[in-house]
Amino acid sequence: MRRIAEAGSAGAGNTEAASGAATAVVPADIAAGRRRRRRRHLTVCAALSLLVLAAFAVSLMFGQAVYGPLEVVRVLAGEEVPGASFTVGVLRLPRALVGLLAGAAFGMAGITFQTMLRNPLASPDIIGISSGASAAAVFSIVMLSLSGTAVSIIATVAALATAGLIYLLSFRGGLSGTRLILIGIGISAMLHSLVSYVLARAAQWDLQTAMRWLNGNLSNASMEQAAPLALAVAVCAVGLVSLSGNLDTLRLGEETAAALGVRVERTRLLLIFLAVVLLAFATAAAGPISFVAFLAGPISVRLLGRAASAGSPLIPAALVGALLVLAADFIGQFAFGTRYPVGVVTGVLGAPYLIFLLIRQTRTGGAL
Amino acid sequence: MTKDHQLSASGLALGYGDAPVIRDLDLELAPGEITVIVGSNGCGKSTLLKSMARLLAPLRGSVVLDGREIHRMPTKEVARVMGLLAQSPIAPEGIVVSDLVGRGRYPHQGVFARWSSEDERAVAEALAVTNTLELAERPVDELSGGQRQRVWIAMVLAQQSELLLLDEPTTFLDVTHQVEVLDLLTDLNRSRGTTIAMVLHDLNLAARYADRLVAVHGGTVHAQGASEDVLTEETVEEVFGLRSRVVPDPVSGRPLVLPLGRHHSGPPEPLSRPAPPSRCRSSGSHPSR
């Protein structure tokens, strides 16, 4: 192996120090390092996929009644299996599907915001975009007596409007992550007070439905909800993956990204739009399952380790999100005497991490 | 090596809102040369560089790259010809040096980026030239300021552009690393014919490393040309509001600016006597660089 970088010949006078060193690195080592990180990225994705698959299978098989894998497969294939067809096909399958899709959607939306704004606190559930969807949904259920698809559409529009409002209020000659987070938290607080006001005037009957929009709950999941969510996840995932090169470059700072040929403003608006659509559709189907968007990204980055340097965390975050929701829903249903909605379990997991982040960031930086 | 990329600005007015920082400026970068832009704080030299790099649309006038108006060109196409090292680029947390340098390949990649052997070659070459091969597998967070700046230059080099703009590439570096970075850029210019334009704060380093010095003042180019012609005592006073003595640098023969302040600027005085006000007073209102 040649010890001196062949490509370095153009480097004129300043390479003698490097070529003389005992630990010379050659271009082949660099390519090998990159391949190693890529492989680790793939391995993490594969392992997470297996875990998601396992969690999905467990949610289909286990419950009050336990069915074997064979029965589950027969139900999925469309066969009529006494008992299992109803329990697995009608009750468990939509629930697991909506959970998986909503988790993936929250995960992708979260990591997109966190990466773009370079701050783990900038997750859309922290900065009030989920609250926009919730508030609009609660308002239209209680005050306008709407239900079903109409509520979902209104929630989606409201989430987009909230994101637009936060963007406009925080944009001043450039986008600052900190300003956006603070304004988002403020808007989130306003929306929460709106929700409290509406709930105080709600009839007992509406309260049940409205609560789902505040907690995140999979117990009413149906195939009618899974279908639009699946479509949104598929379309937005393709969009986000195709933008991941732009997003990676955007992380170097606006000027550097623009100099490298990224259309910064357009990329940012597209990313926000796709992430908010994901969030709104997932919220419409399952409610704002708390902290999943916030947690999935940092967990996936931690799992990737060095590999995070070479590849996008988007897909790992989607898988972690799905895994979180499936696991939390299973725990909420069966681990305790009473059944808890999935949002309560993820809330218990997420809150300590939020506090940890706040403490760490005020210690290290002073600012957010 | 090709030296035929032409970048020029004509009738340029730049600024934010109604107050232009640059008014009616003409500048042509000499292909294959190192142009250094100097000027006092807030004179618009960084703004000028940003606009030349198509990051800031002009209020009036135009920036032209190879006969085409740069702000109307596809931005990725520009990026294959011209690179910019911004003043404070951000290294993503945990990124490894060779991956950061790989980001410079962005303008050469499609939407669903496939990493090619050409990308790999460009990164290896950029690391070798900037003497950062040894750092390739290290996280950028762990590097010293000088190492980090070399890595960023490697990132821009991986872009393989023949025009290179740098916004204060030596800020925050100690003098050793300042010289190291400027030597590296000179190597690039000499060995590959890369056209370089940069903003520098240190007048004496600017004088030493510039093939052509451009002094920006009052919203336009106040003087340009060889260091010897631009850095005179008169120009320094006009551009920086600084009284100075300019002598030939004993090392390079280029001009060396010795600022005259209110203290320590005359022949040694007896400690007890106040300095004679006539000789050392500065005009006070001007920033002393």
Interface residues (C-beta under 8 A of the other chain):
Chain A: A5 A7 G8 A10 G11 A12 G13 N14 T15 A17 A18 A21 T23 A24 V25 V26 P27 D29 I30 A31 G33 R34 R37 R118 G173 V241 S242 G245 D248 T249 R251 L252 G253 E255 T256 A258 A259 L260 G261 V262 R263 V301 R306 A308 S309 A310
Chain B: Y16 K50 A53 R54 L55 T75 K76 E77 V78 A79 R80 M82 G83 L84 L85 A86 Q87 S88 P89 I90 A91 P92 G94 I95 V96 S98 D99 G102 R103 G104 Y106 P107 Q109 V111 F112 A113 W115 E120 R121 V123 A124 E125 L127 A128 V129 T130 N131 L133 E134 A136 E137 P139 Q159 E180 D183 L184 D187 R190 S191 R192
